[in-house]
Structure formats: structure tokens, C-alpha cells
Amino acid sequence: MAVPSRTSWKGFLKLSLVSVPVKAFTANESGGEVRLNQLHKDCNARVKYQKLCPAHGELSSEAIVSGYEHQKDHYVVVDPEEVDKLRTKSDRSVAIEGFVPASAVEQLYLAGKAHYLLPDGIAGSRPYALLREGMKQNDVCAIAQVVMSGREQLVMLRPLGKLLVMYGLHYAQRVRTPEEFERELDEVAFKPEEVALTNTLIGASRLEAFAIGDYTDQYVVKLKKLIEMKIAGEQVVEAKDPEEPKILNLMDALKKSVAEAQRQRAGGSSTAG
């Protein structure tokens, strides 16, 4: 299968004096979403959003610029191209700061955006492959800075198969630390039998194999079903929750959960949605 022709970004992957031309492709797919429109509830007409100037009325997108309010009702216009003029050529590269163990970056700093990095041209293929293999053998990821979508971003590079994947990271100033929430929790003393049963439950619930492709977005599935029912004029009936067993204490809950997990494992049932 051919690589998609549309790149998200082009530049260089830089490590010390090594510079590799690369191109980035977004790894996040949005095609599976079901998009809903906002309607007027009285007549089902679609709601329109207009951008208005107090002096000139409705504006087209081409007539709108960005600006910063430096005094009350006084603005300076800021053009993205002017910001680019302040950047050097080195700003147009993925500049690797250094390498850290693959487990060093906490998951809560991941920003949710990922890009596949590929060498841009034959000349970059060999140094790209050498860097990828070196990261694999040393079990490290790279921390880097890059300018994308007009903004400086902190990123992490990790090898995946034959590729390097670039993950966006949140800066620490934008992430609330767990310590401020841990203060809300009381210290809990565990009974040995509680710990033993919990470990048994985890062992009985361990998945023999995990394939992310086995899971589907159930919200999208249910939303599509609802849309089909509404189009067909069918009545929507609220689904009934299965009756939950009444558990009097934690030990009973753990014992019953272990028994259920063992029963499901013996039956080969799957938790994939």
C-alpha cells in the first residue's frame, strides 16, 4: 500500500551534527466519528454561526485576522507569518535534546497527538534506520522540541516496528500533579486475606492476549443504531441494566468476583467490545 501523499509536516530530525530529512503523517484517524449538527429544537433547522463586526456586520473568514489586546480596546494585529520570521532554520526541525528510558515519561503527559516520522528521500533512510535501531537496542525514547502548527511543542520519539513515532507532550506547567489529589485520600490498612484475594482476582482476570483491534467504540455503535431507529420511525426503549448481586462486604465481593473471573476464563469468554 502506498504511503499517503499528504504530509502534516516536513523538516529535519536533528541529533548533534546529524541531520535527517523527515516528513510526518498524522497517526490519529478521525474518520470513524459520527458528527451531529446543532438544530433549532422547534423546527429542526440547522443553527448557523455568524462572525460579526460591530461596525461592518457579518465577516468572511478571509476578512478576519488575529490580534492581541495590549490596552482596553486597543489591539496589535499578529500575523502567523510574522512569527515565522522570528524563527531560525533550526526551529524547523525536530531537535533531539537527549534520550531517557522508555518508562521515564508518565502517561499523563501524553497530549494525545501522534505522528509517524518517515525519512524524506533516499539520503535520510540509512541514518533514520540507524537511529531507530539504536533506540531499540538501548530501550530509550528521545525527548525533542519541534515547531508544528505555528507553535513550539515538546515531543517524545519512540521506535515502533520499522518506524519512529512522535508523540506530543504536555508541558509540566499544563498538567496538574497527582500530589494535589493524593492529599484527599486517607491511608488504608489492608488485611492479608484481602490482598491475597485481590491478587487472585487480578491473576484470574489476566488477558491471555490483547489486540487493540478487537475493541470498538461502543458509543459510535449505539449512536448509529439510534440514528437508524429514528430514521425508521422506531420507538427508542431504554435498555435495562442487568441485576447486580447484593454484596454485603468487600471480602464477599472479592470471593464472588474471583469465582466469576475463573468461570469466564474456563468458558473462554472475551471482554472485547
Salt bridges, closest charged atoms under 4 A:
ASP42 OD2 - HIS40 NE2 3.27
ASP84 OD1 - ARG87 NH1 2.69
ASP120 OD2 - LYS10 NZ 3.91
GLU133 OE2 - ARG132 NE 3.01
GLU133 OE2 - LYS136 NZ 3.91
GLU152 OE2 - ARG87 NE 3.28
GLU180 OE1 - ARG176 NH2 3.22
GLU208 OE2 - ARG265 NH1 3.47
GLU260 OE2 - ARG263 NH2 2.60
